[in-house]
Amino acid sequence: MRRRSGYRAGYGALATPDMRREALREYFLCALPQTLWEDLYARTRPASGRSRLSRGRRETIIRQWARSYYLDQPWIREYARNHVSAWTIWLSVGGHELTGTPGVADPVPAPTPDKPPAYFPAIETTEQYLKRVHQYVRLVDNFYRRRGYRQVPQNRDPKHLRLLVDYQVNGRSLTALAREVQGHPDAAANMVWKAVNRLAEELGLRLRPRLKRTRLTQARQKPTQD
């Protein structure tokens, strides 16, 4: 996946609620630290002399890995499962790069009309043609809006993604995050919490309990291979 500096809750101008959530999830997965995926690779790499892990053992490790980072959600486990399968295929050449995206939730229907108007400069002016193009755009917009698509908001501040990752995965406190954002931790901690909580709800991600970093570290001890 490509890492982006900003993010939008959708892939285009219009999107369904499911598509907006899928887009947000892609950005969240991109924002996770690379060491997290390297940890998953190390955990699921078969022990010496084995060709691959059993399906049951693989599922157990993936769930343990997800729980240790407070990412135990079906959509994250599915994403991890797909990459573990890909890593198993390419293990002989040492490949374990992240590729692909979670994907769009629903197939996008072809609009009606499905083609923009042709341009005939010999018989119409540019202004006349652009007027017809704008009419076409309105028709296509209405086609999708009747099917539940809505306007995608403008680019969001990527800072909210980093705050969520820092809180959820890296174990940082709201006070520490607020100090970086505003310089006034007591006043800004509530603002940080609201931003983190709102984004987590949109993603379908359950926020972790407020544990100390030492307990987070203890929870992430790698399981031994059978």
Secondary structure, DSSP 8 states (H G I E B T S, - for coil): ----SSB-SSSSSEE-HHHHHHHHHHHHHHHS-HHHHHHHHHHHS--TT-S---HHHHHHHHHHHHHHTT---HHHHHHHHHHHHHHHHTGGGT-----S----SS-----SS-S-----TTTS-HHHHHHHHHHHHHHHHHHHHTTT-EE----B-THHHHHHHHHHTS---HHHHHHHHTS-HHHHHHHHHHHHHHHHHHHT--------HHHHHHHT------
